[in-house]
């Protein structure tokens, strides 16, 4: 097309292909199923239509992820993630501050290691701790290492409010800040290499690649590899066909760009909100594959679930509060689509899973399950599995088929276990419940079966209702297996001794992802 750049052509081609794939599969489904149903079988036609529509949501989500994976491989092979040389033109005099965020989860060894940069930096501990023990740990470290502690009287705005308060106190004492979470470790050349990516004054944020430490618990050892492969298989691709985004930590921010963007929006999903504000202010966000930031993976299932549901709440809140930003000027169309898909993917696919169970139950009750073509089930299963394939593939190469298959099955169960809770949480925020920023627990919780079962009651009631409906209408509980399996997986990860003791596999990360 006349006037289109190679990038805009590439972005347009990606999204057009995604839409065409979705419409093509949906049209084929309608032509081969719904259209063949007799006019007097309206309930069957409605159940088939629901099945097809919800299946198509999984198709488009999986196809986008597969496209990002391929685009990421192309970006890395083509040098789009090439290493940046340490900064020279930005100037040796650039003033950099490390902003370390903590709230009763202070990690002295992590901060001490991150402070060992190969160029001068100042360090500020942004302490939102509420316990005397937590504050004392911070004060002791600060006295030993001569770093500044910043506290605030009103702990509003979550992590974003903490950062905004500290940056306001900086005034003109720094040109750039590096944002660190409490468990994060960056290498000694992080600051100098990040400045190398900021030589273009239009770059407002340099975002590092994240990997997770294997940790000491079986849960973290089993699943920690997913973080590194997920980032590596999506972020380079998003740079090519969507938008690189700030991930909330492990990033360097130009303070001139921060001020132009109006600071960090004080929302639960502050990272994506800040990315939108930065782009609307005219600055770019660079994903730097050569910069590595290492962090802890959730220590147990409870920590994972807390993190997952916080992400879900934050995504819904941001979609509701940023509607005008996402339709207004400042972002390219490909960037807008990328952000909407990224925010909506978790709640929408969870809802699709539940609605598929509803549609399957209805079709079974109507005796019409046989009307669902085999190709629909195959495509749905394959595309639903795509997000787990990068880590599954890496394990296949690194450790063999047994470890690969074992991981795939357990990881599938892990995400299945959040199905009902994700839908419930997203619906509650949509209906007006306030999204809440919950700090991911850093210590393994003591098993409390009674409390865990109490939290599971709503899901058990829903699953039991599905099972009763299935049994009374079809004579078998098979149509309710999706929902029953979700609750069963939740029970397993809550009480499984294997996840508190021995790891389900070893070698959670490949050598090339290790921090030197």
C-alpha positions in Angstrom: 0.0 0.0 0.0 1.1 3.5 -0.8 2.6 5.4 2.1 2.8 2.4 4.5 6.1 1.6 6.1 7.5 -2.0 6.3 6.5 -2.1 10.0 3.0 -1.0 9.4 2.6 -3.5 6.5 3.9 -6.3 8.8 1.6 -5.3 11.6 -1.4 -5.0 9.3 -0.6 -8.4 7.8 -0.4 -10.0 11.2 -3.7 -8.7 12.5 -5.5 -9.3 9.2 -4.3 -12.9 9.1 -5.5 -13.4 12.7 -8.9 -12.0 11.9 -9.2 -14.0 8.7 -8.2 -17.2 10.5 -10.8 -16.5 13.2 -13.6 -15.6 10.7 -12.7 -18.6 8.5 -12.9 -21.1 11.2 -16.0 -19.6 12.6 -17.7 -19.6 9.2 -16.7 -23.2 8.6 -18.1 -24.2 12.0 -21.4 -22.4 11.2 -21.6 -23.9 7.7 -21.0 -27.5 8.9 -23.0 -27.5 12.1 -25.5 -24.7 12.9 -26.7 -24.3 9.3 -27.5 -28.0 9.1 -29.7 -28.0 12.2 -33.4 -28.1 11.4 -35.4 -24.8 12.1 -37.5 -26.6 14.8 -34.4 -27.5 16.8 -33.7 -24.0 18.1 -32.1 -25.1 21.5 -29.6 -27.3 19.6 -28.8 -24.4 17.2 -28.3 -22.0 20.2 -26.0 -24.5 22.0 -23.9 -25.1 18.9 -23.6 -21.4 18.3 -22.4 -20.9 21.9 -20.0 -23.7 21.5 -18.6 -22.3 18.3 -18.3 -18.8 19.5 -16.5 -19.7 22.8 -14.2 -22.1 20.9 -13.4 -19.3 18.5 -12.2 -17.1 21.4 -9.7 -19.9 22.3 -8.7 -20.2 18.6 -7.9 -16.5 18.3 -6.0 -16.3 21.6 -3.9 -19.4 20.7 -3.3 -18.2 17.2 -2.0 -14.8 18.5 0.3 -16.5 20.9 1.6 -18.8 18.2 2.2 -15.8 15.9 4.1 -14.0 18.7 6.2 -17.1 19.2 7.1 -17.2 15.5 7.7 -13.4 15.4 9.9 -13.6 18.5 12.1 -16.3 16.8 12.3 -14.2 13.7 13.2 -11.1 15.7 16.0 -12.9 17.6 17.3 -14.5 14.4 17.2 -11.2 12.6 19.2 -9.3 15.2 16.3 -7.2 16.5 17.3 -8.1 20.0 21.0 -7.5 19.5 23.1 -6.5 22.4 23.5 -2.7 23.0 27.0 -1.4 23.8 27.4 0.3 27.1 26.4 4.0 26.8 28.8 6.6 25.6 26.7 9.3 24.0 24.2 9.5 27.0 27.2 10.5 29.0 29.2 9.2 31.9 27.6 12.0 34.0 24.1 10.6 33.7 22.6 10.3 37.2 20.9 7.0 37.9 19.0 6.0 41.0 17.9 2.4 41.9 14.4 2.4 43.3 13.9 -0.7 45.4 10.2 -1.4 46.3 9.4 -3.4 49.4 6.4 -4.0 51.7 7.3 -6.5 54.5 9.3 -8.6 52.0 12.7 -7.1 52.2 15.5 -9.2 50.6 18.9 -7.9 51.7 21.1 -10.2 49.5 19.1 -9.3 46.4 19.4 -5.6 46.9 23.1 -5.8 47.9 23.9 -7.7 44.7 21.8 -5.3 42.5 23.7 -2.3 44.0 27.1 -3.6 42.7 27.0 -1.7 39.4 30.0 -1.0 37.3 29.2 2.7 37.4 28.1 5.0 40.2 24.4 4.8 41.2 22.4 6.0 44.2 19.9 3.7 45.9 16.6 4.4 47.5 14.6 1.8 49.4 10.9 2.6 49.0 9.6 1.0 52.2 5.9 0.4 52.4 6.3 -2.1 55.3 3.7 -2.0 58.0 5.3 -4.3 60.6 8.0 -3.2 63.0 10.1 -6.2 62.0 9.9 -5.3 58.3 11.0 -1.7 59.0 13.8 -2.7 61.3 15.3 -5.0 58.6 15.2 -2.1 56.1 16.7 0.4 58.6 19.5 -2.0 59.5 20.5 -2.5 55.9 20.3 1.2 55.1 22.6 2.1 58.0 25.1 -0.6 56.9 25.2 0.4 53.2 24.5 4.2 53.5 21.3 4.2 51.4 18.3 6.4 51.7 15.0 5.0 53.0 11.8 6.7 51.7 8.5 6.1 53.6 5.1 7.8 53.2 2.4 8.5 55.7 -0.4 7.6 53.3 0.0 4.3 51.6 -2.3 5.0 48.7 -2.0 4.1 45.0 -0.3 0.7 45.7 3.1 0.3 44.1 2.5 3.1 41.7 1.8 5.5 44.5 5.0 4.4 46.3 7.0 5.1 43.2 5.4 8.4 42.4 6.0 9.6 46.0 9.7 8.6 45.9 10.3 10.2 42.4 8.7 13.4 43.6 11.2 13.5 46.4 14.1 13.1 43.9 13.3 16.4 42.2 16.3 16.9 39.9 18.7 14.6 41.7 18.5 11.9 39.0 18.0 11.6 35.2 17.1 7.9 35.1 15.7 5.4 37.6 15.9 1.6 37.6 12.8 0.1 39.2 13.3 -3.1 41.2 11.0 -5.4 43.0 12.0 -6.8 46.4 13.2 -10.2 45.1 14.9 -8.9 42.0 18.6 -9.1 41.1 20.3 -7.3 38.2 23.8 -7.9 36.9 26.7 -5.4 37.4 26.5 -4.0 33.9 22.8 -3.5 33.9 22.8 0.3 34.3 25.6 0.9 31.7 23.9 -1.4 29.2 20.5 0.1 29.8 21.9 3.6 29.2 23.2 2.3 25.8 19.5 1.6 24.8 18.6 5.2 25.8 20.8 7.1 23.5 17.8 7.9 21.4 16.0 10.7 23.4 12.6 9.3 22.2 13.1 6.1 24.2 11.4 6.5 27.6 11.7 3.0 29.0 14.2 0.2 28.6 12.6 -3.1 29.7 14.8 -6.1 30.6 14.1 -9.7 29.9 13.0 -11.6 33.1 13.9 -15.1 34.2 13.1 -16.8 37.4 15.3 -18.6 39.9 14.4 -22.2 40.5 14.0 -21.5 44.2 14.0 -24.0 47.0 10.4 -25.3 46.9 9.1 -28.0 44.7 6.4 -25.6 43.3 8.9 -23.0 42.1 11.4 -25.6 40.9 8.6 -27.2 38.8 7.2 -24.1 37.1 9.9 -21.4 37.3 11.1 -22.1 33.8 7.8 -20.8 32.4 8.6 -17.2 33.1 11.8 -17.0 31.0 10.4 -18.9 28.1 7.2 -16.9 28.1 9.0 -13.6 28.0 11.5 -14.8 25.4 8.7 -16.2 23.2 6.4 -13.1 23.4 8.2 -9.9 24.0 10.4 -9.8 20.9 7.3 -10.6 18.8 5.2 -7.9 20.5 8.0 -5.4 19.5 7.5 -6.5 15.9 3.8 -6.5 15.6 2.4 -4.9 18.8 3.9 -2.8 21.5 6.8 -3.4 23.9 5.5 -2.8 27.4 6.9 -1.9 30.8 6.6 -4.9 33.1 6.7 -3.0 36.4 10.2 -4.0 37.4 13.6 -4.7 35.9 13.4 -1.5 33.8 15.2 1.8 33.4 12.9 4.9 33.1 13.9 8.3 31.7 12.6 10.8 34.2 11.9 13.4 31.5 9.6 10.9 29.9 8.1 10.0 33.2 7.1 13.6 33.8 5.8 14.0 30.3 3.6 11.0 30.8 2.2 12.4 34.0 3.7 9.9 36.3 2.7 6.3 36.8 -1.1 5.7 36.9 -2.1 4.5 40.4 -3.8 1.4 39.3 -3.4 -2.3 40.1 -2.1 -2.9 36.6 0.3 0.1 36.8 2.8 -1.4 34.3 0.5 -1.5 31.3 -1.2 1.8 32.3 2.2 3.5 32.4 3.1 2.0 29.0 0.0 3.5 27.5 0.7 6.9 29.1 4.3 6.8 27.9 3.3 6.1 24.3 0.6 8.8 24.4 3.4 11.2 25.6 5.3 10.4 22.4 8.0 8.1 23.9 9.0 4.6 22.9 9.5 1.5 25.1 12.4 -0.7 24.1 12.5 -4.4 25.1 16.2 -5.3 25.5 16.8 -9.0 25.3 20.4 -8.5 26.3 19.4 -7.1 29.7 18.5 -9.8 32.2 16.7 -9.4 35.5 16.3 -12.4 37.8 13.5 -12.8 40.3 11.8 -15.4 42.4 8.9 -17.5 41.0 5.9 -17.8 43.3 7.0 -20.0 46.2 3.8 -22.1 46.3 0.4 -22.5 44.9 -1.1 -19.9 47.2 1.4 -17.3 46.0 0.8 -18.2 42.4 -3.0 -17.9 42.8 -2.6 -14.5 44.5 -0.4 -13.2 41.7 -2.7 -14.6 39.0 -5.9 -13.2 40.4 -4.3 -9.8 41.0 -3.3 -9.8 37.3 -6.9 -10.6 36.4 -8.3 -7.8 38.5 -5.8 -5.3 37.3 -6.5 -6.2 33.6 -10.2 -5.7 33.9 -9.8 -2.5 35.9 -7.4 -1.0 33.3 -9.7 -2.0 30.4 -12.6 -0.2 32.1 -10.6 2.9 33.0 -8.5 3.3 29.9 -11.2 3.0 27.2 -10.7 6.5 25.9 -6.9 6.1 25.8 -7.3 2.9 23.8 -9.6 4.5 21.2 -8.0 7.9 21.1 -4.8 9.2 19.6 -1.2 8.5 20.6 -1.1 4.7 19.9 -1.0 2.9 16.6 -3.8 0.6 15.8 -1.5 -2.5 16.1 -0.5 -1.3 19.6 -4.1 -0.8 20.7 -5.0 -4.3 19.5 -2.0 -5.8 21.2 -2.8 -4.2 24.5 -6.4 -5.1 24.5 -5.6 -8.8 23.6 -2.9 -8.9 26.3 -5.2 -7.6 29.0 -8.2 -9.6 28.0 -6.5 -13.0 27.3 -6.7 -14.4 30.8 -10.3 -13.5 31.7 -11.7 -14.1 28.2 -10.1 -17.6 27.8 -11.2 -18.5 31.3 -14.8 -17.4 30.5 -14.5 -19.3 27.2 -13.6 -22.5 29.1 -16.6 -22.2 31.4 -19.0 -21.4 28.6 -17.6 -24.4 26.6 -18.6 -26.5 29.6 -22.1 -25.0 29.6 -22.5 -25.5 25.8 -21.2 -29.1 26.1 -23.6 -29.8 28.9 -26.5 -28.4 26.9 -25.6 -30.4 23.8 -25.2 -33.6 25.8 -28.6 -33.0 27.4 -30.1 -32.5 23.9 -28.4 -35.6 22.5 -26.5 -33.5 20.0 -22.8 -33.9 21.0 -22.2 -35.8 17.8 -22.9 -32.7 15.8 -19.6 -31.2 16.9 -17.0 -31.9 14.2 -13.7 -33.6 15.2 -11.6 -30.8 13.7 -13.2 -28.4 16.1 -12.1 -30.4 19.1 -8.6 -30.9 17.7 -8.1 -27.2 16.8 -9.5 -26.0 20.2 -7.2 -28.4 22.1 -4.1 -27.5 20.1 -4.6 -23.7 20.3 -5.5 -23.8 24.0 -2.1 -25.5 24.6 0.0 -23.1 22.6 1.0 -20.8 25.6 2.6 -23.9 27.3 4.4 -25.1 24.2 7.6 -22.9 24.4 8.6 -24.3 27.8 7.4 -27.8 26.8 9.6 -27.6 23.7 12.6 -26.4 25.6 12.2 -29.2 28.1 11.9 -31.7 25.3 15.3 -30.6 23.9 17.0 -30.2 27.3 15.6 -33.1 29.3 13.8 -35.4 27.0 10.2 -36.4 26.3 9.3 -37.7 29.8 10.1 -34.4 31.5 8.4 -32.5 28.7 5.2 -34.4 28.9 5.1 -34.4 32.7 5.5 -30.6 32.7 2.8 -30.1 30.1 0.3 -32.1 32.0 1.0 -30.5 35.4 1.1 -27.0 34.0 -2.2 -27.6 32.2 -3.7 -28.6 35.5 -2.2 -25.6 37.2 -3.9 -23.1 34.9 -7.1 -25.2 34.9 -7.2 -24.8 38.6 -7.8 -21.1 38.3 -10.6 -21.3 35.8 -13.6 -20.6 38.0 -11.8 -18.2 40.3 -10.6 -16.1 37.3 -14.2 -15.8 35.9 -15.5 -14.9 39.4 -12.8 -12.3 40.0 -13.2 -10.7 36.6 -17.0 -10.6 36.9 -16.8 -9.0 40.4 -14.6 -6.2 39.1 -16.8 -5.7 36.0 -19.8 -5.3 38.4 -18.0 -2.7 40.5 -15.9 -4.4 43.0 -12.6 -2.5 43.5 -9.5 -4.1 42.2 -6.9 -4.7 44.9 -3.1 -4.9 44.7 -2.0 -7.8 46.8 1.7 -8.4 47.3 2.7 -11.9 46.2 3.8 -13.8 49.4 7.5 -14.5 49.4 7.5 -17.2 52.0 5.9 -20.6 51.8 2.6 -20.8 53.7 2.0 -23.3 56.4 -0.6 -25.8 55.2 -4.0 -24.9 56.6 -6.5 -27.4 55.0 -9.6 -26.0 56.7 -8.9 -22.4 55.4 -8.0 -23.7 52.0 -11.2 -25.7 51.8 -13.2 -22.7 53.0 -11.9 -20.6 50.1 -12.8 -23.4 47.8 -16.5 -23.6 48.8 -17.9 -21.4 46.0 -16.0 -23.4 43.3 -17.1 -26.7 44.9 -20.8 -25.5 44.9 -20.5 -24.6 41.2 -18.8 -27.9 40.3 -21.4 -29.9 42.2 -24.2 -28.0 40.4 -22.6 -28.9 37.0 -22.3 -32.5 38.1 -25.9 -32.8 39.3 -27.2 -31.2 36.1 -25.1 -33.5 34.0 -26.2 -36.6 35.8 -29.9 -35.7 35.8 -30.0 -34.6 32.2 -27.6 -37.1 30.6 -27.0 -39.9 33.1 -23.2 -39.2 33.2 -20.9 -36.6 34.8 -18.8 -36.5 31.7 -20.1 -33.1 30.4 -19.1 -31.5 33.8 -15.5 -32.8 33.6 -14.0 -29.4 32.7 -15.4 -27.8 35.9 -14.8 -30.8 38.1 -11.3 -31.0 36.8 -10.6 -27.4 37.7 -11.7 -27.9 41.3 -9.8 -31.2 41.5 -6.6 -29.5 40.3 -7.2 -26.7 42.9 -7.4 -29.4 45.6 -4.3 -31.1 44.3 -2.1 -28.0 44.3 -3.5 -26.9 47.7 -2.8 -30.2 49.4 -0.3 -32.2 47.3 2.7 -33.1 49.3 4.7 -33.4 46.1 4.4 -29.6 45.6 5.8 -29.0 49.1 8.4 -31.6 49.1 10.3 -33.2 46.2 10.2 -31.3 42.8 8.1 -32.8 40.0 11.1 -32.4 37.7 14.6 -30.9 37.8 16.5 -28.4 35.7 13.8 -25.7 35.5 16.0 -23.4 33.4 18.3 -23.9 30.5 21.9 -22.7 30.8 21.5 -19.8 28.4 19.0 -18.2 30.8 21.3 -18.2 33.7 22.5 -14.9 35.2 26.2 -14.7 35.3 
